[in-house]
């Protein structure tokens, strides 16, 4: 069952590989890998990659060749074996260039698709059109060259071609099924891709951590500001209460007569035959006084004429004093509150 599943994926793998070979994405991928490899130290690069040199082999072969393990062999076929055309295609065709060329290959060549090994790559743009280089070779002419290389024990990594001026076309016409097995050291690109993915995930995690830390800092700042606002509101409330209490005390104080006015008024009301031995004015407005008078029983009547005192009453009984011949008394009264427009 496992063998059948792998066999069923083979056509899809071959199709993807054919689309990948010679594409713009492959060129960008190789350029990016070369940039990454150039950043590695020389010792690390030598250990991982080794010294792999590209060696060009022109067809037809002239002498017996021997390949070394550190060489990448590329067979270069002459322009007489190939069909080379420059096409102008819509830009949308670049997304699936290999299949688009394959469907219309009989329009550009006199041979059907099954008899050709072809490769296409974008070489430029002209407005809304893409300039595509199409290189095709007959399989029956390419296969003898591949068999000859195999007979000499040469393992080809690519098949390129030359134009009429002898310059390389920069394509790969090697069939997908004849690709050499990738050596262990040549898998550095896969490792680099995995490292890049890991770095990308790490960057995303670090970004999320930074955003989380920022949100936590903002939340802490908001909580601190909320605490400060609550403290300010409490202080404002205490200030309002203090101002209200101070205003009430000021009103109460303004409503009560002054001590000097009470003394002056009390002196006039008691008369010259009375003196006060003890006088006490409480905060609530209560007044207690005691002393001696020639007619202590008439003090209540006199106290009614006081403008600053009211509700005068004896406290205790009136007792005669044998030494002075006067009557000792004790009174209790209340201080009258003045109105707002009182002097």
FILUMRO-63156 format. One record per atom (N, C-alpha, C): x, y, z; residue in three letters. Coordinates in steps of 0.001 Angstrom, whole numbers, plus 500000, padded with zeros to 6 digits. Layout:
N
XYZALA ...
***
This chain:
343
500832498798500000UNK 500000500000500000UNK 500864501249500000UNK 501957501239500763UNK 502856502377500833UNK 503557502585499497UNK 503937501462498829UNK 504591501565497536UNK 503647502169496487UNK 502384501783496553UNK 501409502318495614UNK 501187503796495822UNK 501179504229497060UNK 500954505647497326UNK 502111506481496800UNK 503360506005496971UNK 504504506734496447UNK 504491506741494923UNK 504074505605494326UNK 504008505537492881UNK 502955506486492331UNK 501860506655493039UNK 500834507579492593UNK 501263509036492690UNK 502177509341493618UNK 502657510720493753UNK 503770511048492785UNK 504320510060492092UNK 505442510305491194UNK 505090511287490076UNK 503933511139489369UNK 503617512121488315UNK 503487513547488851UNK 502878513683490016UNK 502752515017490600UNK 504107515596490954UNK 504986514752491492UNK 506321515219491831UNK 507089515618490576UNK 506970514832489524UNK 507648515172488274UNK 507112516474487682UNK 505806516668487787UNK 505212517899487263UNK 505697519113488039UNK 505707518996489358UNK 506193520115490165UNK 507664520386489900UNK 508440519320489732UNK 509861519512489476UNK 510087520184488123UNK 509294519801487122UNK 509449520413485804UNK 509052521881485821UNK 508050522230486608UNK 507665523629486736UNK 508703524438487505UNK 509359523775488453UNK 510349524483489279UNK 511638524742488507UNK 512058523797487689UNK 513330523916486971UNK 513262525034485947UNK 514252525909486007UNK 514350527002485049UNK 513402528152485310UNK 512616528086486383UNK 511669529163486663UNK 512363530354487321UNK 511652531451487338UNK 512176532661487986UNK 512339532461489479UNK 511437531701490060UNK 511531531430491494UNK 512780530627491829UNK 513126529658490969UNK 514327528876491216UNK 515579529751491131UNK 515598530676490178UNK 516746531560490054UNK 516886532460491284UNK 515762532996491740UNK 515808533830492946UNK 516226533006494155UNK 515747531763494234UNK 516103530884495351UNK 517598530599495367UNK 518163530297494193UNK 519587530028494129UNK 520408531273494466UNK 519960532426493970UNK 520695533664494284UNK 520650533949495780UNK 519494533692496383UNK 519379533940497826UNK 520236532961498610UNK 520268531702498176UNK 521121530713498855UNK 522597531068498714UNK 522966531558497545UNK 524362531974497364UNK 524719533120498297UNK 523784534048498486UNK 524021535141499417UNK 524190534625500844UNK 523336533678501236UNK 523457533119502585UNK 524756532334502752UNK 525124531573501734UNK 526365530816501825UNK 527577531724501886UNK 527503532884501211UNK 528630533816501253UNK 528806534430502633UNK 527727534467503427UNK 527816535028504771UNK 528481534078505762UNK 528527532783505430UNK 529125531814506339UNK 530651531958506352UNK 531300531683507484UNK 532769531670507504UNK 533312530637506528UNK 534543530883506078UNK 535132530003505066UNK 535271528573505574UNK 535668528415506847UNK 535839527060507390UNK 534518526315507479UNK 533461527021507921UNK 532140526383508016UNK 531609526068506628UNK 531794527007505698UNK 531307526764504340UNK 532030525584503700UNK 533329525468503950UNK 534085524351503390UNK 533658523035504000UNK 533350523045505303UNK 532941521815505970UNK 531559521359505511UNK 530647522298505326UNK 529288521937504955UNK 529138521705503451UNK 529760522552502672UNK 529553522495501235UNK 530681521794500490UNK 531867521891501065UNK 533006521387500312UNK 533339522327499157UNK 534372522026498430UNK 534760522817497274UNK 534196522163496022UNK 532964522555495659UNK 532302522005494482UNK 532506522974493323UNK 533096522489492252UNK 533341523298491071UNK 532435522825489951UNK 532008523757489179UNK 531177523441488022UNK 532100523213486811UNK 531900522096486152UNK 532721521732484998UNK 531812521548483793UNK 532129522271482725UNK 531339522220481505UNK 531918521171480574UNK 531012520364480015UNK 531396519323479061UNK 530646519598477764UNK 531359519892476702UNK 530734520173475409UNK 530467518871474651UNK 529314518871474025UNK 528941517738473173UNK 529221518098471714UNK 529777517188470955UNK 530092515786471290UNK 531381515657472089UNK 531453514552472841UNK 532633514312473660UNK 533827513982472773UNK 534956514557473110UNK 536169514339472311UNK 537076513287472925UNK 537300513345474206UNK 538191512414474888UNK 537462511757476047UNK 538087510725476551UNK 537544510068477743UNK 537722510995478944UNK 536688511160479695UNK 536696512100480819UNK 536551511337482132UNK 537123511913483127UNK 536993511381484482UNK 536450512486485382UNK 535455512156486135UNK 534826513143487026UNK 535278512914488451UNK 535472514000489148UNK 535821513932490558UNK 534578514218491397UNK 534680513843492653UNK 533507513986493515UNK 533204515445493838UNK 534202516344493681UNK 533977517746494009UNK 533646518568492775UNK 533204517941491719UNK 532853518650490495UNK 531368518466490189UNK 530799519519489664UNK 529404519500489220UNK 529426519556487693UNK 529092518438487067UNK 529209518307485617UNK 527962518855484930UNK 528181519688483927UNK 527103520267483132UNK 527417519982481669UNK 526530519262481015UNK 526691518970479594UNK 526142520137478789UNK 526937520653477874UNK 526548521791477043UNK 526427521306475607UNK 525219521419475059UNK 524966520978473692UNK 525047522179472758UNK 525412521968471505UNK 525533523090470569UNK 524178523614470118UNK 524216524765469493UNK 522973525405469039UNK 522306524619467931UNK 523061523793467191UNK 522478523030466088UNK 521538521934466555UNK 521640521526467825UNK 520774520476468336UNK 519469521008468908UNK 519368522294469084UNK 518233522859469835UNK 517393523760468949UNK 516171523962469428UNK 515261524958468860UNK 515124526076469881UNK 515573527263469542UNK 515577528399470467UNK 514686529487469886UNK 513717529931470687UNK 512814530994470262UNK 512588531952471425UNK 512310533190471064UNK 511936534208472044UNK 510460534530471843UNK 509657534322472899UNK 508208534489472824UNK 507781535676473665UNK 506652536251473278UNK 506003537304474049UNK 504669536763474541UNK 504547536591475839UNK 503348536010476432UNK 502759536975477446UNK 501463536858477719UNK 500879537691478781UNK 501548537407480127UNK 501524538417480958UNK 502181538278482263UNK 501524537193483107UNK 500217536969482928UNK 499533535928483711UNK 500052534544483388UNK 500624534353482179UNK 501124533021481818UNK 502390532656482567UNK 503064533629483155UNK 504316533353483870UNK 504062532512485113UNK 502867532577485684UNK 502570531822486901UNK 502703530312486675UNK 502311529831485510UNK 502429528401485178UNK 503051528302483792UNK 504270528800483690UNK 504901528948482378UNK 505148527599481709UNK 505590526620482468UNK 505934525326481863UNK 504718524665481216UNK 503590524675481908UNK 502397524043481346UNK 501819524869480204UNK 501895526179480304UNK 501381527018479221UNK 502173526767477939UNK 503496526711478074UNK 504321526420476895UNK 504047525008476379UNK 503840524068477312UNK 503593522693476902UNK 502314522523476108UNK 501258523258476472UNK 499994523150475751UNK 500103523707474333UNK 500948524697474117UNK 501070525333472806UNK 502417525047472161UNK 503065523962472590UNK 504392523680472070UNK 504356523326470580UNK 503299522677470108UNK 503209522331468686UNK 503032523569467811UNK 502648524702468432UNK 502524525929467670UNK 503889526581467416UNK 504813526368468352UNK 506123527005468241UNK 507165526078467614UNK 506912524769467609UNK 507870523800467055UNK 507130522850466124UNK 507848522236465209UNK 507184521264464303UNK 507042519875464908UNK 507310519707466182UNK 507267518392466814UNK 506231518397467934UNK 505640517288468232UNK 504699517220469364UNK 505443517296470698UNK 504656517507471714UNK 505235517697473040UNK 505938516446473535UNK 505413515253473187UNK 505980514017473709UNK 507389513749473190UNK 507767514351472060UNK 509076514088471467UNK 510130515124471875UNK 509749516114472678UNK 510656517205472993UNK 510956517269474488UNK 512145517651474775UNK 512538518050476128UNK 512765519551476075UNK 511978520299476829UNK 512000521760476669UNK 512144522428478032UNK 512518523685477947UNK 512658524520479152UNK 512380525952478740UNK 511703526702479597UNK 511369528101479319UNK 511638528933480559UNK 512140530116480328UNK 512383531044481446UNK 512155532470480974UNK 511772533328481909UNK 511506534729481620UNK 512828535474481582UNK 513042536219480510UNK 514285536985480370UNK 514042538490480385UNK 512798538929480382UNK 512530540359480416UNK 511055540634480301UNK 510709541914480241UNK 509319542353480115UNK 509246543478479100UNK 508145543481478367UNK 507853544546477419UNK 506433545020477661UNK 506309545994478530UNK 504984546484478877UNK 504208545458479667UNK 503024545079479138UNK 502186544084479809UNK 502524542661479393UNK 503549542487478562UNK 503934541168478069UNK 505265540754478691UNK 505440539455478827UNK 506675538893479360UNK 507469538283478212UNK 508767538562478200UNK 509653538019477184UNK 510215536698477693UNK 509894535605476977UNK 510208534254477426UNK 511155533605476420UNK 512195532983476960UNK 513132532219476129UNK 512725530750476169UNK 512405530185475008UNK 512010528784474873UNK 513165528019474227UNK 513612526975474915UNK 514683526113474414UNK 514143524687474407UNK 514192524019473259UNK 513676522657473128UNK 514680521821472341UNK 514699520536472642UNK 515578519595471950UNK 514835518270471830UNK 515051517592470723UNK 514414516300470533UNK 514982515279471514UNK 514100514501472097UNK 514542513487473047UNK 515445512445472365UNK 515126512133471108UNK 515919511122470414UNK 517338511605470100UNK 517555512943470121UNK 518892513486469915UNK 519590513743471253UNK 518803513999472289UNK 519392514264473606UNK 519773512976474319UNK 518965511936474130UNK 519204510705474874UNK 520540510045474529UNK 520999510009473240UNK 522331509449472976UNK 523453510190473703UNK 523314511501473848UNK 524343512240474568UNK 524343511867476043UNK 523165511677476593UNK 523086511279478000UNK 523621509866478196UNK 523311508973477239UNK 523807507600477356UNK 525321507549477228UNK 525890508405476364UNK 527341508419476198UNK 528031508881477476UNK 527462509888478120UNK 528033510354479391UNK 527914509275480461UNK 526773508589480477UNK 526587507535481474UNK 527548506381481237UNK 527842506092479937UNK 528760505001479620UNK 530170505292480126UNK 530535506573480198UNK 531852506938480714UNK 531849507137482230UNK 530723506872482850UNK 530638507019484302UNK 530493508455484770UNK 529985509310483904UNK 529800510718484251UNK 528376510934484758UNK 528276511542485883UNK 526966511869486471UNK 526675513336486201UNK 525710513594485346UNK 525377514964484956UNK 524440515596485980UNK 524697516858486235UNK 523819517623487122UNK 522885518536486351UNK 523214518857485111UNK 522375519724484301UNK 522802519583482854UNK 521899520006481948UNK 522173520047480507UNK 521848521454480041UNK 522856522148479596UNK 522695523513479129UNK 522957523563477637UNK 522816524712477042UNK 523055524881475614UNK 523767526178475330UNK 524274526301474124UNK 524944527523473680UNK 524160528111472510UNK 524195529436472433UNK 523543530094471316UNK 524497530147470128UNK 524114530869469104UNK 524933530941467894UNK 526272531614468144UNK 526372532428469204UNK 527621533110469524UNK 528452532336470541UNK 528043531170470926UNK 528811530364471864UNK 528555530681473323UNK 527558531482473629UNK 527260531830475021UNK 526234530848475596UNK 526367530606476894UNK 525442529697477567UNK 524063530331477653UNK 523055529478477514UNK 521675529955477584UNK 521147530025479013UNK 521768529324479945UNK 521322529344481331UNK 520052528564481575UNK 519882527419480899UNK 518703526574481065UNK 519168525200481530UNK 518202524355481838UNK 518490522993482273UNK 517545522062481535UNK 518087521308480582UNK 517300520385479762UNK 517412518948480236UNK 518016518717481373UNK 518144517356481878UNK 516777516834482299UNK 516349515664481831UNK 515039515115482225UNK 514938514956483734UNK 513718515075484218UNK 513510515058485665UNK 513883513723486281UNK 513682512624485573UNK 513975511321486143UNK 515439510974486189UNK 516296511767485556UNK 517716511467485500UNK 518545512409486366UNK 517908513079487278UNK 518640513941488205UNK 519490513074489133UNK 520735513459489392UNK 521574512672490294UNK 521085512768491725UNK 521324511753492534UNK 520937511847493951UNK 521703512966494633UNK 521031513665495434UNK 521645514805496107UNK 522557514291497222UNK 523828514707497228UNK 524706514296498320UNK 524273514924499629UNK 524810514367500664UNK 524387514818501991UNK 524758516269502244UNK 525935516634501720UNK 526358518016501935UNK 525588518997501069UNK 525029518516499984UNK 524285519411499094UNK 522919519750499641UNK 522580519210500785UNK 521277519504501370UNK 521309520724502269UNK 522352521513502112UNK 522443522698502955UNK 521288523659502698UNK 520832523703501446UNK 519716524607501142UNK 518477524239501947UNK 518267522918502112UNK 517114522503502917UNK 517295522909504376UNK 518507522738504870UNK 518769523144506249UNK 518625524646506420UNK 519107525383505425UNK 518960526844505495UNK 517492527253505466UNK 516717526528504653UNK 515281526834504621UNK 514637526561505980UNK 515039525437506601UNK 514497525134507926UNK 514928526180508944UNK 516189526614508845UNK 516668527649509772UNK 515899528946509566UNK 515654529282508294UNK 514887530503508020UNK 513473530402508570UNK 512851529244508414UNK 511508529063508979UNK 511537529196510500UNK 512577528586511118UNK 512687528704512574UNK 512895530149512991UNK 513730530886512224UNK 513946532301512538UNK 512662533110512353UNK 511901532755511316UNK 510636533453511097UNK 509669533217512250UNK 509576531962512679UNK 508705531656513825UNK 509205532367515081UNK 510531532401515260UNK 511096533091516426UNK 510772534579516389UNK 510882535175515197UNK 510540536598515070UNK 509070536842515403UNK 508194535945514946UNK 506778536098515253UNK 506524535970516753UNK 507202534990517383UNK 507027534821518833UNK 507553536032519586UNK 508723536532519166UNK 509283537719519828UNK 508376538926519628UNK 507805539039518424UNK 506888540156518175UNK 505651540051519056UNK 505121538835519187UNK 503960538649520059UNK 504309538943521516UNK 505517538507521938UNK 505932538796523309UNK 506079540295523527UNK 506647540981522521UNK 506799542434522645UNK 505441543115522724UNK 504500542673521898UNK 503155543254521945UNK 502475542958523276UNK 502677541727523786UNK 502088541391525085UNK 502684542238526193UNK 504018542419526150UNK 504656543265527156UNK 504168544703527053UNK 503964545182525828UNK 503469546548525652UNK 502053546692526208UNK 501225545682525922UNK 499844545733526442UNK 499853545682527971UNK 500713544838528549UNK 500807544772530008UNK 501274546105530594UNK 502257546723529927UNK 502737548023530409UNK 501639549074530319UNK 500889549066529228UNK 499784550020529091UNK 498707549751530141UNK 498435548468530394UNK 497428548143531404UNK 497883548602532793UNK 499175548403533099UNK 499705548861534385UNK 499639550380534487UNK 499962551057533379UNK 499887552521533384UNK 498458553001533591UNK 497508552318532933UNK 496101552706533105UNK 495646552467534541UNK 496043551333535127UNK 495678551065536519UNK 496281552099537456UNK 497547552472537195UNK 498183553483538042UNK 497487554832537904UNK 497138555197536686UNK 496423556459536484UNK 495044556405537129UNK 494388555237537043UNK 493080555108537682UNK 493201555281539203UNK 494276554715539783UNK 494509554875541223UNK 494763556338541572UNK 495543557013540730UNK 495808558429540985UNK 494537559262540871UNK 493712558946539879UNK 492446559677539731UNK 491544559437540939UNK 491516558183541431UNK 490713557885542605UNK 491223558648543822UNK 492559558734543955UNK 493125559496545073UNK 492775560976544958UNK 492837561513543736UNK 492477562926543539UNK 491008563157543873UNK 490153562218543471UNK 488730562363543801UNK 488498562302545307UNK 489219561421546004UNK 489100561364547463UNK 489562562672548107UNK 490680563209547616UNK 491159564490548148UNK 490161565616547876UNK 489571565593546694UNK 488581566614546370UNK 487362566488547284UNK 486963565227547528UNK 485814565028548415UNK 486133565507549835UNK 487344565181550313UNK 487740565652551643UNK 487825567170551688UNK 488308567769550620UNK 488399569230550573UNK 487017569858550613UNK 486090569242549846UNK 484717569789549867UNK 484109569659551263UNK 484331568492551899UNK 483806568328553261UNK 484450569300554235UNK 485768569498554090UNK 486460570439554978UNK 485959571858554765UNK 485782572221553486UNK 485256573554553209UNK 483854573725553766UNK 483043572664553648UNK 481690572752554209UNK 481718572894555724UNK 482611572115556381UNK 482709572231557837UNK 483223573599558251UNK 484232574082557512UNK 484756575410557844UNK 483702576488557628UNK 482913576336556581UNK 481847577312556326UNK 480781577258557420UNK 480483576019557860UNK 479491575886558930UNK 479994576510560231UNK 481267576225560539UNK 481833576824561758UNK 481874578331561663UNK 482205578839560469UNK 482226580298560308UNK 480839580892560488UNK 479824580171559949UNK 478457580655560126UNK 478042580620561593UNK 478411579493562268UNK 478073579401563681UNK 478782580481564503UNK 480034580712564140UNK 480785581729564873UNK 480238583119564601UNK 479840583335563342UNK 479287584650563016UNK 477933584859563658UNK 477196583746563896UNK 475875583880564506UNK 475947584166565994UNK 477067583870566644UNK 477194584119568085UNK 477824585500568338UNK 477352586192569351UNK 477942587500569678UNK 479347587320570244UNK 480097588349570189UNK 481462588304570702UNK 481466588309572221UNK 482595587852572766UNK 482702587781574223UNK 482649589161574863UNK 483218590110574226UNK 483206591481574804UNK 481802592052574846UNK 481010591766573761UNK 479633592284573766UNK 478793591603574843UNK 479072590293575067UNK 478345589585576125UNK 478685590171577500UNK 479959590453577737UNK 480374591021579028UNK 479780592407579249UNK 479802593217578190UNK 479233594569578325UNK 477738594490578612UNK 477051593624577869UNK 475607593497578063UNK 475285592939579441UNK 476099591946579879UNK 475843591336581187UNK 476110592335582314UNK 477083593195582166UNK 477376594213583199UNK 476220595187583354UNK 475625595566582214UNK 474493596496582292UNK 473254595866582872UNK 473066594579582605UNK 471852593913583085UNK 471917593594584578UNK 473066593206585096UNK 473172592800586483UNK 473119593991587449UNK 473598595121587036UNK 473542596308587903UNK 474812596434588751UNK 474889597562589464UNK 476091597856590254UNK 476116597110591572UNK 474970596598592075UNK 474938595896593349UNK 475214594407593208UNK 475674593994592065UNK 475924592572591806UNK 477317592440591198UNK 478020591492591729UNK 479306591156591055UNK 479365589659590813UNK 480150589327589810UNK 480240587945589342UNK 481562587350589796UNK 481464586224590452UNK 482665585521590896UNK 483170584493589849UNK 482266583939589100UNK 482655582908588107UNK 481729583019586894UNK 482353583032585690UNK 481597583115584440UNK 482185582089583448UNK 481314581309582868UNK 481745580277581916UNK 480781580255580736UNK 481359580409579534UNK 480576580363578281UNK 481034579140577498UNK 480147578172577309UNK 480483576929576599UNK 480402577142575088UNK 480973576174574350UNK 480951576268572887UNK 479554576177572332UNK 478680575449572990UNK 477313575326572512UNK 476449576539572780UNK 476995577549573453UNK 476212578757573743UNK 475663578822575150UNK 475937577781575959UNK 475476577799577342UNK 476340578722578202UNK 475697579468579090UNK 476388580423579967UNK 476076580052581416UNK 477113579907582250UNK 476957579654583685UNK 477692580746584437UNK 477007581345585365UNK 477647582402586160UNK 477175582303587608UNK 478014582660588498UNK 477708582655589946UNK 478374583869590577UNK 477742584339591626UNK 478272585526592299UNK 477381585947593469UNK 477442587225593838UNK 476661587762594964UNK 475938589012594498UNK 474741589206595048UNK 473917590355594677UNK 473092590786595888UNK 472788592090595891UNK 471965592614596997UNK 470539592092596872UNK 470071591932595628UNK 468737591367595416UNK 468865590300594332UNK 469202589140594777UNK 469424588050593830UNK 468126587596593185UNK 466995587729593879UNK 465721587274593315UNK 465276588119592135UNK 465796589341592016UNK 465414590224590911UNK 466306590055589682UNK 467287589150589778UNK 468212588996588643UNK 467527588406587417UNK 466578587537587600UNK 465884586933586454UNK 465170588007585650UNK 464537588944586389UNK 463844590031585693UNK 464828590914584953UNK 465992591193585590UNK 467003592025584923UNK 467587591315583677UNK 467736589993583772UNK 468346589248582671UNK 467485589264581412UNK 466182589544581583UNK 465309589621580412UNK 465645590804579515UNK 466297591826580129UNK 466670593000579339UNK 467990592791578579UNK 468672591688578810UNK 469948591423578113UNK 469651591016576659UNK 470321591671575776UNK 470129591379574349UNK 470922590143573875UNK 471932589796574607UNK 472791588686574166UNK 472494587395574899UNK 471683587421575961UNK 471390586226576737UNK 469889585999576773UNK 469520584750576937UNK 468098584392577004UNK 467956583164577886UNK 466697582917578254UNK 466360581733579057UNK 467177581684580347UNK 467205582780581077UNK 467953582811582340UNK 467160582070583411UNK 467831581205584169UNK 467211580400585231UNK 468225580230586353UNK 467653580206587583UNK 468503579940588737UNK 468930578490588728UNK 470126578269589142UNK 470660576929589290UNK 470942576722590784UNK 470129575947591402UNK 470239575797592850UNK 469371576836593582UNK 469687577044594863UNK 468896577971595691UNK 469759579178596021UNK 469053580247596396UNK 469743581486596796UNK 470079581378598287UNK 471368581615598570UNK 471826581513599961UNK 472427582851600391UNK 472084583288601611UNK 472675584540602125UNK 474129584317602539UNK 474925585335602371UNK 476341585297602762UNK 476486586147604017UNK 476888585534605140UNK 476968586236606421UNK 478068587288606427UNK 479131587097605684UNK 480263588039605708UNK 479940589300604923UNK 479335589163603744UNK 479066590339602906UNK 477656590861603077UNK 476774590087603641UNK 475399590533603824UNK 474601590460602534UNK 475135589860601508UNK 474419589739600242UNK 474012588287600005UNK 473323588106598906UNK 472803586776598583UNK 473663586134597464UNK 474033584897597751UNK 474851584169596768UNK 473904583427595810UNK 474211583500594508UNK 473315582926593482UNK 474170582182592435UNK 473433581432591631UNK 474037580699590489UNK 473003580642589373UNK 473374581159588201UNK 472446581255587069UNK 472966580456585855UNK 471985580134585080UNK 472306579489583789UNK 471466580151582704UNK 472100580481581555UNK 471407581129580434UNK 472022580628579111UNK 471488581158578049UNK 471956580794576700UNK 472266582062575923UNK 473300581973575116UNK 473698583103574272UNK 472772583145573064UNK 472227584298572797UNK 471351584450571638UNK 472192584528570354UNK 471732583858569311UNK 472408583916568023UNK 471933585125567262UNK 472901585792566667UNK 472576586996565892UNK 472131586587564484UNK 471327587430563907UNK 470917587187562524UNK 472029587607561576UNK 471881587249560293UNK 472949587511559343UNK 473216588980559151UNK 472174589839559314UNK 472362591282559129UNK 472522592028560441UNK 472787591279561497UNK 472953591931562810UNK 474295592636562828UNK 474419593686563641UNK 475701594405563710UNK 476750593578564431UNK 
***
